[in-house]
Amino acid sequence: MDAQLCNGIHIFMPGDFIIKRTLSFIFTLIAFLPLQCIASENIRVAILDDQKTVTLTSATTLAGPGLQSPRSEKKMVFSPAAVGNRPVRIRSVGELTRVNGKGYRGWVELRKKRNGRILVINELDIEDYLKGVIASEIPNDWEFEALKAQAVAARSYALYQKRSAGNRSWHILATVSSQVYNGSSGERSNAVRAVQETKGTVLVYQEKIIPAFFHSNCGGHTENAAELWGIDAPYLKGVDCECQGIVANGSWEKRVALSTVAQVMRRLGYRLSGISDMAIGGITPAGRVKEVAVRSAGRTTLVSGETLRAALGNTVNPSVFFELELSEGEAVFSGRGNGHGVGLCQWGAKEMAQRGYDYKAILSHYYPGAVLRK
């Protein structure tokens, strides 16, 4: 069998070769192939959920398996009934596919959910996906080494999520619940170059891709994942960080009515009426709030600081690095930092890049013990 692999390279496998020697030869040859010859892998991103209708458009032609051929439509509108009980896969011929006006590379898949609404999944090459992520997560005009560090962290996080997805129809969300992905509209020149220059590079620990969490700024010290989420991993231990020296709005104060806090906690399933008192119930070694003690009708309820922060909203309570007091019917949160504080601190990466550190040193600092692999 004579098979051309790439750039004129051929392998010839006579039928009487011993299988082990043949496989060894193939793997050795692949190791020396140019990088562009080695296939990447796709990722499935849930970009829209619970949609009543979905409109797909193209500057050229929309096509896909199961559609009548030839098909010349440049616009198709799908209701749940039009999707039916089997997934519909469509892509634009030679152009971006626009989903409700936003452009995406690769395939667009529509699935009818049990609740009668539509779930939209974008399936595309992981490197093309990252081009729409990086500038959505970190400013495109920041130091280039910080952008490269973000690219490796985002690639690692996405592939970890893919390998953990099980039988789920999608691998990762396009929102802050995973990492923000804006399709082609999120692509920016420096961010795209950062993806290209780190192509295929991931963070691993004991040869397994790690969940490379990241956040905006840590307030001066990143957090142990074990303290917040029970993930006891050496590469997610807290480290010192100099982000506070350059971060915009490094300190903040937020005021929330106690009635709003009570309403939020009831939505979380806690049975309480009016709140008479609130206090910090415990802190991590780095100083973040582990629990908040809420007093209501003579009873004290403990709620996780991170749970309360997420329920109140990240703009209302940017991080759990705060002090708490009550004033005139309001809970007053005075703190610093923005985000959960685990893993890469984006402002810290910027500060390190300004001091001349490259992306490898930045990643080594924020993910201690993890190493880079192609």
C-alpha positions, 0 to 999 in steps of 0.5 A: 500500500502506497499512501501519500501523507503530506508534502510529498512524503510517502510510506510503503508498507509491504504485506509481510512487514511485522505489524509492530515494526510497521506501526513503529515506523509510522509513528516515527515518521509522524513525529517528524511531519511538519506541524500543519500536517498533523490534524487538530481536533474539533470542539462542540460549543453550545452557542444558543439555548432555548430558542423559539426560532433560529435564523441561518444566513450565508453570503453564498449558499447554505448546505448540509447532510440531509438537505435537498441538493442542490440547495441555493438558499442563503437564508433558512429559518428554523422552528422546533417543528422544522428541526424535528427529532434528529439534529440538523447540521448546516454550514455555509459554502466557503463563507461564515454561517450567520446564526441570528446575525452572528458569524461562525466558522465550521458547522452549525447544528440545531437540536430540538430539546425536550422542552420544545425549544432549540439548542444551537451547537457550533462544531469547529476546529479548536484553533478556530474556536480559540480565535473567537475566545481570546479577545473576548476574555482579555483585551487585544491590545495587552502585552503579547506574552499575556495573550499567549498565556491566555491562549494556552490556558483557554486551549487547555481548559476547553480540551479538559472540558471536552474530555470531561463531557461524557455523552453530553451533546456539547463540550463547552458553553460560549458564556462566562459559565465556561469561557466567552466565545463570540464566533468570528465577531470576537476575532482580533489580530493580536489574539489570532496571532497568539493562538497561531504562535501557541498552536496545539500547546496545552498545560499538562500534569502527569501527562493529562491536560489540566482544567486551567481556570483563569480570572480577571484579577486576584486582588494580590494572591490567587486561591487554592481550588481546594478551598473553593471547589474541593479540587486539591491539585498542586497546579491550582494552589494559590500564589503571590501576585502583583496585579494590584500594582496595575489593575484598574479599580483594584478596590471596590464597594458594593451595597445590596439591600438585605431584602434582595439578599433574602430573595436571592437566598430563597431562590437558592433554596434556603428557607428564611424571611427577613435578614436580621444580621450577616457576618463572615463565617470563615475565610481561606488562608489567602483571605477570601470568604469561605462562608457567610453566616446569615441570621433570620428569625433567630436561626443562623444559616451558613452559605458558601461565599462563592455560591452567594457571589454567583447568586447575587451576580458577578457585577454586584459582588465581583469576588469573595475577597471582601469584608462585610458589614450592615448599614441602614438595611443594606449589606455593604461588601468592601473588597478587591479582585474580580473573579473566583481567584483560581489559576491564571490572574489576567492582570497579573499576567499583564504585569509579568509580561510588562516586566519581561516574562514570556508566556511560559514563565507566566504559566509556570507561575500561576499553574505550579507543577504543570508543564507545556506539551504540544 
